[in-house]
Amino acid sequence: MVTPDPTVGVYVISVAAELAGLHPQTLRTYERMGLITPGRTGGGGRRYSHHDIEMLRVIADLTSHGIGIEGVRRILDLENQVLALSARNEELAAEVMGLRETLRGLLGSSRAAAAGNLPVLRSPSTGQVVVWRRNKP
């Protein structure tokens, strides 16, 4: 059995409202406020995805704890920023690991340094390594 994409809108508003435990008018209000953006059919009918329903549940939970709509909007924005920054952090960490491996390979090759292609300076006090290539005229 194939699992449907959680971002594809498949639920009509009445079903989505029931699944989220909200009134259909509340879903329309959240859409007008920009908290949720359901997909649309060719005829303009709303179609909510599994992801949309999860988001509606989060919004309902936050508002039930006394957080206003603007607070909910700010929380959701901050959560999206955290996700984006986490993804970027993972990308940068992978890049650093790759660069470290490359540097280890280059530093491990004493022939490259001895041949003058890769001068290396080591700081005995900090253990830092400076590597550069000479510009060839």
N, C-alpha and C positions, 0 to 999 in steps of 0.2 A: 504494500500500500504506500502510495506517495503522500508525503506530508505537504500540505499547501504552504506557499510562501506566507509568512505572518504579516507581510506588508501589503498584501493584495486585499482590496475591499470585497468582501463577500456577504456581509450582513446588512440587511435593511435596517432602518433606524429603529423600528419597534423591537427587533430582536437584539440589536446592539444595546438599546436602553435596558432591556430586561437582563441581559448578561452583565451589564455594568451596575445594575441596581439603581438606575436613575430614570427619570421621566424623559420621554422623547423631547419635550420642550427644553429641558436642561441641556441636552446634546446640541440642539440648535443654538442655544445661548452660548455655550462654550465655543461653538464654531464661529459665531459672530465676533467673539472676543479674541479669536485667533489661538485659542488653547489647543484646538484639534482641527485637523483638516481632512475630512473623509474624502474618499474617492467619489467620482460621479459617473453615472451611467451616461449613455448617449442622450437619453431623455432628461438628464439633470437630476435623477434620483440619487440620494446619498447611499454610499456603500462603505461600511466600516470594516476595517481589518482587525485581525486578532491584536495587533500592536495598538491600534486605536482603542480597543476595548480595555486593554491593560492600562493605557494612559488615562482613560476615563476613570478607572478604578483608583488610580493614584490620585487624581484630582479630587475625587469624591472623598478619599481617605483624608487628604490634607484639609479640605474644607470642613469635614466633620470634626476635625481637631481645632477648629476656630481660626484657621488661616484664611485670610481674604483672597479674592481672586488675583489681585496684584501681587500678593505674596506668593501665591501658587505659581504665577507666571515667572516671578523672579527665581523661585526654587527650580523650576523646570529649565530655565535658561542656564542656571549655574550647573545643574546636573549635565546638561548637554556640553557645556564648556569643559567640565571634568572629564567626560568621555572623550572629547576631542583631544584634550591635552594628554590623557593617558595613552591614546593611540599614537600621538606624535612622540611621546616619551619612549614608547616601545620601538618605534622606527629609529629614533636617534640612538637608543641603546644597541640595537642590532648593527647600526652603522659603526658605532664606536668599537664593538667587538670585532667587526670585520677589519677595521683599521688597525686594531691591536694585533690581530693575527698577521696582517701584512707586515707590520713593523717588526714583529718577532721574527718573521721569515727573513726580512732584510737584515736585521741585526744579527741573526744567527749565521748569516753568510759573511764570515770574516774576509773572504776573498773580495767581496764587493767593496768593503771599506778599505782593504789594503790596496786595491786597484785604483783608488782615488775616485771612484764613481759615487761613493756615498760617504762623505765625511760624517763622523759621529763624535759628539762631545758628550761626556758623562760628567755630571756634577757629583763629586764624592760626598758632599754634605747632604744633598737632598735626594740623590738617586735619580734625578731627572735626566732625561736623554733628549738631546737636540739633534735632529737629523735634517740635512738639506742636500740639495743637488747643486752642483756648480753649473752656471749657465755656460754653454759652449758657444764660442763665437761663430 
